[in-house]
Amino acid sequence: MAFEKRRPLPTVVAAGESLNLLVHVRAQVPAQVEAIDVTYTGAGRTRSVRNSTVFQIRDRCF
């Protein structure tokens, strides 16, 4: 998926499909982003990932 294509959230990712998530942060005052929280649902379970660098969501995480 190209970065220029936007998808509404929440979104559905098909089995075998990869999805790049690009996050834009617009601050009203100087700010520091320390981590990103992502909540996702798969195989009937909801999981949350918090990471300050790179995170990957894979089926085996369930």
C-alpha positions as CSV (number, residue, x, y, z in Angstrom):
1,M,0.0,0.0,0.0
2,A,1.3,3.4,-0.9
3,F,1.7,6.1,1.7
4,E,-0.4,8.5,-0.3
5,K,-3.5,6.3,-0.1
6,R,-5.5,7.0,3.0
7,R,-7.7,4.6,4.8
8,P,-10.3,5.4,7.3
9,L,-9.8,4.1,10.9
10,P,-10.8,1.7,12.1
11,T,-9.7,-0.3,9.0
12,V,-9.5,-3.9,8.0
13,V,-6.4,-5.7,6.8
14,A,-6.9,-8.8,4.8
15,A,-5.1,-12.1,5.6
16,G,-1.6,-11.9,4.0
17,E,-1.9,-8.2,3.4
18,S,0.7,-5.8,4.8
19,L,-0.2,-2.3,5.9
20,N,2.2,0.5,6.5
21,L,1.0,2.9,9.2
22,L,2.2,6.4,8.9
23,V,1.5,8.7,11.8
24,H,1.5,12.5,11.6
25,V,1.7,14.5,14.8
26,R,0.8,18.2,14.8
27,A,1.6,20.0,18.0
28,Q,0.2,23.3,19.1
29,V,3.3,23.9,21.4
30,P,6.7,22.3,21.4
31,A,6.2,18.6,22.2
32,Q,8.1,15.4,22.4
33,V,6.6,12.0,21.3
34,E,7.9,9.2,23.4
35,A,5.8,6.3,22.2
36,I,2.9,5.3,20.0
37,D,0.0,3.2,21.3
38,V,-1.8,1.0,18.8
39,T,-4.8,-1.2,19.6
40,Y,-5.8,-3.9,17.1
41,T,-8.2,-6.8,16.9
42,G,-7.6,-10.2,15.3
43,A,-8.8,-13.7,15.7
44,G,-11.5,-12.4,18.1
45,R,-9.0,-10.9,20.5
46,T,-8.0,-7.2,21.1
47,R,-4.4,-6.5,21.8
48,S,-2.4,-3.3,22.4
49,V,1.2,-2.5,21.5
50,R,3.2,0.4,22.9
51,N,6.6,1.1,21.3
52,S,9.0,3.9,20.9
53,T,10.7,2.7,17.8
54,V,9.2,0.1,15.4
55,F,6.5,-2.5,16.1
56,Q,5.2,-5.4,14.0
57,I,1.8,-7.1,14.3
58,R,1.8,-10.7,13.2
59,D,-0.7,-13.5,13.4
60,R,1.6,-15.5,15.7
61,C,1.3,-12.7,18.3
62,F,-2.3,-13.9,19.0
